[in-house]
Amino acid sequence: MSQTPSRADFDQVMVPNYAPADYIPVRGEGSRLWDQEGREYVDLAGGIAVSALGHAHPKLVAALTEQAGKLWHLSNTLTNEPALRLARKLVDATFAERVFFCNSGAEANEAAFKLARKWAIDTGGADKYEIISATNSFHGRSFFTVTVGGQPKYSDGFGPRPGGITHIAYNDIEALRAAISDKTAAVVIEPVQGEGGVLPASREYLEAARALCDQHKALLVFDEVQTGVGRCGTFFAYETFGVVPDILTSAKSLGGGFPIGAMLTTAAIAKHFGVGTHGSTYGGNPLACAVAEAVVDTVNTPETLAGIRAKHDRLVTRLESIGRETGAFALVRGLGLLVGAVLAEPYKGRAKDFMVAAAKEGVMVLQAGPDVVRFAPSLVIPDADLDEGLARFERAVRAVAGR
């Protein structure tokens, strides 16, 4: 009989690029998790904005179970019904006319950046390849995407970076105006910076980016890996701002916990990815697409989206109250159920302390950099679970703040 794995095993058998918590969850239901010791947690982290419908949602379990009994995998020399159904629903729900499936947000962004450069070089010549991104942005961990991301701590130490990438201040229209040129292939923006501190873009900034891209014949790419599929209270966040990109990337919530990514674009841009120019062995596999279709069907309804916006108000109101009573937060910001509590000056750099204290109280939260505590719960979390999680979080805050 094999021995039950423990947290100590991680240090013996896993590459040390993570530092996981000292407990191991083994079961989840809705917005609750249980660890090996039977201890219960309210999940306000959502697997970093992934578990859009919580844990073991009946519709996702049913979709996966049904498809598992039919067909798991085909090579990309064939297509499959779940991929075609999902692509049709994404096209019908968005600006897009074409979809490319892959396995993660990094892969979706890798495809987006490659396509943007291919389109730009095809239409504007060999010198039109520059990409403009934002400081503190995050676009994935492949070498190309981590270089486009504006956080050197993730790209330092791996040798020469891919060239032609410029980083400018987020939400700074004049900085963008100064950086963009006819050599620009694409401007890449997160409508809400997630890893960068749960910082929403302004409508004016995104409108200016759209206009400047049109002026310089560059593509506007929205990284909606974290903000999409209902997370911000609309199906995709670009709808909230009324600014339509040329390429959009999605992952995280799209699969509700099952690995899948997608790049969405127009037919005119998509045609620059001819046969053989890009691919993904597992991309569009029937299991992932069946689950993602169930996610889309559940999230993209007026009732669910309205519920997300209502839960946003409930979450923010309670966090603001905790901040006032403890002095721990300078402000609370975000959209939908992607919310950040920005630490007040005396607590700067201590986001992890709040996260660890929260786990001790039986609630899971995240950090977004050292100065922001991040919340990304299930989009359908019951109000009772949200309230209970916040009550536990308040106890954690008081423990850290000494109040």
C-alpha positions as CSV (number, residue, x, y, z in Angstrom):
1,M,0.0,0.0,0.0
2,S,1.4,3.4,-1.0
3,Q,1.9,6.0,1.7
4,T,-0.3,9.1,1.7
5,P,1.7,12.0,0.1
6,S,2.6,14.9,2.4
7,R,3.7,18.4,2.0
8,A,7.3,17.3,2.8
9,D,7.2,15.1,-0.3
10,F,7.1,18.3,-2.4
11,D,10.6,19.3,-1.4
12,Q,11.9,15.8,-2.2
13,V,10.4,15.2,-5.7
14,M,9.3,18.5,-7.2
15,V,11.3,21.2,-9.0
16,P,11.5,24.1,-6.4
17,N,9.9,26.8,-8.5
18,Y,6.9,27.0,-6.2
19,A,6.5,27.4,-2.5
20,P,3.1,25.9,-1.8
21,A,1.2,26.2,1.5
22,D,1.7,23.7,4.3
23,Y,-1.6,22.0,3.7
24,I,-2.9,19.9,0.8
25,P,-6.5,20.2,-0.3
26,V,-8.0,16.9,-1.2
27,R,-11.7,17.6,-1.9
28,G,-13.8,20.5,-3.0
29,E,-17.5,21.3,-3.3
30,G,-18.9,24.6,-4.4
31,S,-16.8,27.3,-2.7
32,R,-15.5,25.1,0.1
33,L,-12.4,23.0,0.2
34,W,-11.2,20.3,2.7
35,D,-7.5,19.4,3.4
36,Q,-6.0,16.1,4.3
37,E,-6.8,16.7,8.0
38,G,-10.4,17.4,7.2
39,R,-10.1,21.1,7.8
40,E,-12.5,23.2,5.9
41,Y,-11.7,26.4,3.9
42,V,-13.8,29.0,2.1
43,D,-12.3,29.5,-1.3
44,L,-12.1,33.2,-2.2
45,A,-9.0,32.6,-4.4
46,G,-10.6,30.4,-7.1
47,G,-7.4,28.8,-8.1
48,I,-6.1,32.3,-9.2
49,A,-9.4,33.2,-11.0
50,V,-9.7,29.8,-12.6
51,S,-12.5,27.9,-10.8
52,A,-15.3,30.0,-12.3
53,L,-18.0,27.8,-11.0
54,G,-16.3,26.6,-7.9
55,H,-15.4,23.0,-7.2
56,A,-17.1,19.9,-8.6
57,H,-19.9,21.9,-10.2
58,P,-22.6,19.3,-11.4
59,K,-22.7,20.7,-14.9
60,L,-19.0,20.5,-15.4
61,V,-18.8,17.0,-13.9
62,A,-21.5,15.9,-16.2
63,A,-19.9,17.4,-19.3
64,L,-16.5,15.9,-18.5
65,T,-18.0,12.5,-17.6
66,E,-20.1,12.3,-20.7
67,Q,-17.2,13.3,-23.0
68,A,-14.8,11.0,-21.2
69,G,-16.9,8.0,-22.3
70,K,-16.8,9.1,-25.9
71,L,-13.5,10.6,-27.1
72,W,-10.5,12.1,-25.3
73,H,-8.0,13.1,-28.0
74,L,-7.5,13.5,-31.7
75,S,-4.5,14.9,-33.5
76,N,-4.9,18.3,-35.1
77,T,-5.2,16.6,-38.5
78,L,-8.8,16.1,-37.4
79,T,-11.4,18.4,-35.8
80,N,-14.1,17.4,-33.2
81,E,-17.6,18.3,-32.3
82,P,-17.0,19.9,-28.8
83,A,-14.3,22.2,-30.3
84,L,-16.6,23.3,-33.1
85,R,-19.6,23.9,-30.7
86,L,-17.4,25.9,-28.3
87,A,-15.8,28.0,-31.1
88,R,-19.3,28.8,-32.5
89,K,-20.5,29.9,-29.1
90,L,-17.4,32.2,-28.5
91,V,-17.8,33.7,-32.0
92,D,-21.5,34.3,-31.4
93,A,-20.9,35.9,-28.1
94,T,-18.0,38.3,-29.1
95,F,-16.5,40.5,-31.8
96,A,-14.5,37.5,-33.1
97,E,-14.9,35.5,-36.2
98,R,-12.2,32.9,-35.7
99,V,-10.9,30.9,-32.7
100,F,-7.6,29.1,-32.0
101,F,-7.6,26.7,-29.0
102,C,-4.6,25.8,-26.9
103,N,-4.0,24.7,-23.3
104,S,-3.2,27.9,-21.2
105,G,-3.1,31.6,-21.1
106,A,0.6,31.7,-21.9
107,E,-0.1,29.6,-25.0
108,A,-3.0,31.9,-26.0
109,N,-0.8,34.9,-25.7
110,E,2.1,33.3,-27.5
111,A,-0.3,32.7,-30.4
112,A,-1.6,36.2,-30.2
113,F,1.8,37.8,-30.3
114,K,3.0,35.6,-33.1
115,L,-0.1,36.3,-35.1
116,A,0.2,40.0,-34.5
117,R,3.8,40.0,-35.8
118,K,2.9,37.8,-38.8
119,W,0.0,40.1,-39.7
120,A,2.1,43.2,-39.3
121,I,5.1,41.9,-41.4
122,D,2.7,40.6,-44.1
123,T,0.9,43.9,-44.3
124,G,3.5,46.4,-43.4
125,G,6.9,45.0,-44.2
126,A,9.8,43.4,-42.3
127,D,10.4,46.4,-40.0
128,K,6.8,46.3,-38.6
129,Y,7.3,44.0,-35.7
130,E,7.5,46.1,-32.5
131,I,5.2,45.2,-29.5
132,I,4.2,47.8,-26.9
133,S,3.2,46.4,-23.4
134,A,2.8,47.9,-20.0
135,T,5.0,47.9,-17.0
136,N,3.9,45.5,-14.3
137,S,1.9,43.5,-16.8
138,F,1.8,39.7,-16.9
139,H,1.2,37.6,-20.0
140,G,2.5,34.2,-19.2
141,R,5.7,32.2,-18.6
142,S,7.0,31.2,-22.0
143,F,10.1,33.2,-22.9
144,F,8.2,35.4,-25.4
145,T,5.2,36.1,-23.2
146,V,7.3,36.7,-20.1
147,T,9.4,39.2,-22.1
148,V,6.3,41.0,-23.3
149,G,5.2,41.0,-19.6
150,G,6.5,44.1,-17.8
151,Q,7.9,42.4,-14.7
152,P,11.7,41.9,-15.1
153,K,11.7,39.6,-12.0
154,Y,10.1,36.9,-14.2
155,S,12.3,37.3,-17.2
156,D,15.7,38.1,-15.7
157,G,18.4,35.4,-15.6
158,F,17.5,33.5,-18.8
159,G,19.9,35.2,-21.2
160,P,19.1,37.5,-24.1
161,R,15.4,38.4,-24.4
162,P,13.4,38.6,-27.7
163,G,13.8,42.1,-29.1
164,G,11.4,44.6,-30.4
165,I,9.4,44.9,-27.1
166,T,8.8,48.2,-25.3
167,H,7.2,48.7,-21.9
168,I,5.4,51.9,-20.9
169,A,3.4,53.1,-17.9
170,Y,-0.1,51.6,-17.6
171,N,-3.0,54.0,-18.0
172,D,-0.7,56.7,-19.4
173,I,-2.0,57.9,-22.7
174,E,0.9,60.3,-23.4
175,A,3.4,57.5,-22.9
176,L,1.6,55.4,-25.4
177,R,1.3,58.2,-27.9
178,A,5.1,58.7,-27.6
179,A,6.0,55.1,-28.0
180,I,3.7,54.0,-30.8
181,S,4.9,54.4,-34.4
182,D,4.3,52.9,-37.9
183,K,6.8,50.1,-36.8
184,T,4.4,49.0,-34.1
185,A,2.8,45.6,-34.8
186,A,0.6,45.5,-31.6
187,V,-0.3,47.2,-28.4
188,V,-1.0,44.6,-25.7
189,I,-3.1,45.5,-22.7
190,E,-4.8,43.8,-19.8
191,P,-8.2,45.6,-19.2
192,V,-7.4,45.0,-15.5
193,Q,-3.9,44.3,-14.5
194,G,-4.1,41.1,-12.4
195,E,-0.7,40.2,-11.2
196,G,0.2,43.9,-11.3
197,G,-2.1,44.7,-8.5
198,V,-5.7,44.4,-9.7
199,L,-5.5,47.7,-11.4
200,P,-8.3,48.5,-13.9
201,A,-7.6,50.5,-17.0
202,S,-9.5,53.7,-17.6
203,R,-12.0,53.9,-20.4
204,E,-10.1,56.9,-21.8
205,Y,-6.9,54.9,-21.9
206,L,-8.4,52.0,-23.8
207,E,-10.2,54.4,-26.2
208,A,-6.9,56.2,-26.9
209,A,-5.2,52.9,-27.4
210,R,-7.8,51.9,-30.0
211,A,-7.5,55.2,-31.8
212,L,-3.7,55.2,-31.9
213,C,-3.6,51.6,-33.1
214,D,-6.0,52.5,-35.9
215,Q,-3.9,55.6,-36.8
216,H,-0.6,53.6,-37.0
217,K,-2.2,50.4,-38.5
218,A,-1.3,48.3,-35.4
219,L,-3.3,45.6,-33.7
220,L,-4.9,46.1,-30.3
221,V,-4.5,42.9,-28.2
222,F,-6.5,42.5,-25.0
223,D,-5.1,39.9,-22.6
224,E,-8.4,38.7,-21.0
225,V,-6.9,35.5,-19.5
226,Q,-7.8,36.7,-16.0
227,T,-10.6,39.2,-16.8
228,G,-12.7,37.1,-19.2
229,V,-15.6,34.7,-19.1
230,G,-17.7,36.7,-16.6
231,R,-14.9,37.5,-14.2
232,C,-15.5,41.3,-14.5
233,G,-19.3,41.2,-14.7
234,T,-19.6,41.1,-18.5
235,F,-18.8,38.0,-20.6
236,F,-15.5,39.7,-21.5
237,A,-14.2,42.9,-19.9
238,Y,-13.9,44.7,-23.2
239,E,-17.7,45.0,-23.2
240,T,-17.5,46.9,-19.9
241,F,-15.3,49.6,-21.6
242,G,-17.0,49.6,-25.0
243,V,-13.6,49.2,-26.7
244,V,-13.2,46.3,-29.2
245,P,-9.8,44.7,-29.7
246,D,-8.4,43.0,-32.8
247,I,-7.2,40.0,-30.9
248,L,-8.4,38.7,-27.5
249,T,-6.9,35.9,-25.4
250,S,-8.8,33.8,-22.8
251,A,-8.0,30.9,-20.4
252,K,-8.4,30.5,-16.7
253,S,-12.2,30.7,-16.1
254,L,-12.8,29.4,-19.6
255,G,-12.2,25.8,-18.5
256,G,-13.5,26.2,-14.9
257,G,-10.4,24.3,-13.8
258,F,-9.8,22.1,-16.8
259,P,-6.8,23.4,-18.8
260,I,-7.8,25.3,-22.0
261,G,-6.9,28.6,-23.6
262,A,-8.2,30.4,-26.6
263,M,-7.2,33.2,-29.0
264,L,-10.1,35.1,-30.6
265,T,-9.7,37.3,-33.7
266,T,-11.3,38.4,-37.0
267,A,-11.2,36.4,-40.2
268,A,-9.0,39.1,-41.9
269,I,-6.3,38.8,-39.3
270,A,-6.7,35.0,-38.8
271,K,-5.9,34.3,-42.4
272,H,-2.3,35.2,-41.8
273,F,-2.0,32.0,-39.8
274,G,-2.0,29.7,-42.7
275,V,-1.8,25.9,-42.5
276,G,1.4,24.9,-40.5
277,T,2.3,28.4,-39.2
278,H,1.2,27.6,-35.6
279,G,-0.2,24.7,-33.7
280,S,-0.8,22.9,-30.4
281,T,-0.9,19.1,-29.9
282,Y,-3.6,19.2,-27.2
283,G,-5.3,22.4,-28.2
284,G,-9.0,22.0,-28.8
285,N,-9.1,18.5,-27.3
286,P,-12.6,17.2,-26.8
287,L,-12.5,16.9,-23.0
288,A,-11.4,20.5,-22.5
289,C,-13.8,21.9,-25.0
290,A,-16.8,19.9,-23.6
291,V,-16.1,21.3,-20.1
292,A,-15.5,24.9,-21.5
293,E,-18.8,24.7,-23.4
294,A,-20.6,24.0,-20.1
295,V,-18.8,26.9,-18.5
296,V,-19.9,29.3,-21.3
297,D,-23.4,28.1,-21.2
298,T,-23.6,28.6,-17.4
299,V,-21.8,31.9,-17.2
300,N,-22.9,33.8,-20.3
301,T,-26.5,34.4,-19.1
302,P,-28.1,37.7,-17.9
303,E,-28.8,36.1,-14.5
304,T,-25.2,34.9,-13.8
305,L,-23.6,38.2,-15.1
306,A,-26.0,40.3,-13.0
307,G,-25.2,38.1,-10.0
308,I,-21.5,38.7,-10.4
309,R,-22.0,42.5,-10.4
310,A,-24.2,42.2,-7.2
311,K,-21.6,40.0,-5.5
312,H,-18.9,42.6,-6.4
313,D,-20.8,45.2,-4.5
314,R,-21.2,42.9,-1.5
315,L,-17.5,42.0,-1.5
316,V,-16.2,45.5,-1.9
317,T,-18.6,47.0,0.7
318,R,-17.4,44.4,3.3
319,L,-13.7,44.9,2.4
320,E,-14.0,48.7,2.7
321,S,-15.6,48.2,6.1
322,I,-12.8,46.0,7.3
323,G,-10.3,48.5,6.0
324,R,-11.9,51.4,7.9
325,E,-12.1,49.4,11.1
326,T,-8.6,48.1,11.0
327,G,-6.7,50.7,9.0
328,A,-5.2,47.8,6.9
329,F,-6.3,49.0,3.4
330,A,-5.8,52.2,1.6
331,L,-8.4,51.4,-1.0
332,V,-10.3,48.5,-2.6
333,R,-10.5,48.3,-6.4
334,G,-11.3,46.0,-9.3
335,L,-14.2,44.8,-11.5
336,G,-16.7,42.1,-10.9
337,L,-15.2,39.3,-8.8
338,L,-11.6,40.3,-9.5
339,V,-11.0,42.6,-6.5
340,G,-7.8,43.9,-4.8
341,A,-7.5,45.3,-1.3
342,V,-4.5,47.7,-1.5
343,L,-2.6,47.7,1.8
344,A,-2.2,50.9,3.7
345,E,1.3,52.3,4.2
346,P,2.1,50.6,7.6
347,Y,1.4,47.2,6.0
348,K,3.1,47.7,2.6
349,G,5.0,44.6,1.5
350,R,3.0,42.3,3.8
351,A,0.3,40.8,1.4
352,K,1.7,37.3,2.0
353,D,1.3,37.8,5.8
354,F,-2.4,38.4,5.3
355,M,-2.7,35.4,2.9
356,V,-1.1,33.1,5.4
357,A,-3.1,34.5,8.3
358,A,-6.3,34.0,6.2
359,A,-5.5,30.3,5.7
360,K,-5.1,29.8,9.4
361,E,-8.6,31.2,9.8
362,G,-10.0,28.9,7.1
363,V,-10.2,31.1,4.1
364,M,-8.1,31.1,0.9
365,V,-7.2,34.5,-0.6
366,L,-4.4,35.6,-3.0
367,Q,-1.8,38.3,-3.3
368,A,-1.2,40.5,-6.4
369,G,2.4,41.6,-5.7
370,P,3.6,42.5,-2.2
371,D,1.0,45.3,-1.5
372,V,-2.3,43.9,-2.7
373,V,-4.6,41.1,-1.3
374,R,-6.5,39.7,-4.2
375,F,-9.9,38.0,-4.3
376,A,-11.2,35.9,-7.2
377,P,-13.9,33.6,-5.9
378,S,-16.3,31.5,-7.8
379,L,-18.6,33.6,-10.0
380,V,-21.6,31.8,-8.5
381,I,-20.4,31.7,-4.9
382,P,-23.5,31.8,-2.6
383,D,-23.8,35.0,-0.5
384,A,-23.7,32.9,2.7
385,D,-20.3,31.5,1.7
386,L,-19.0,34.9,0.6
387,D,-20.1,36.4,4.0
388,E,-18.5,33.5,5.9
389,G,-15.3,33.8,4.0
390,L,-15.1,37.5,4.7
391,A,-15.8,37.0,8.4
392,R,-12.9,34.7,8.5
393,F,-10.8,37.1,6.5
394,E,-11.6,39.9,8.9
395,R,-10.3,37.8,11.8
396,A,-7.1,37.3,9.9
397,V,-6.7,41.0,9.2
398,R,-7.2,41.8,12.8
399,A,-4.6,39.2,13.8
400,V,-2.1,40.8,11.4
401,A,-3.0,44.4,12.3
402,G,-3.2,43.7,16.0
403,R,-6.7,45.1,16.2
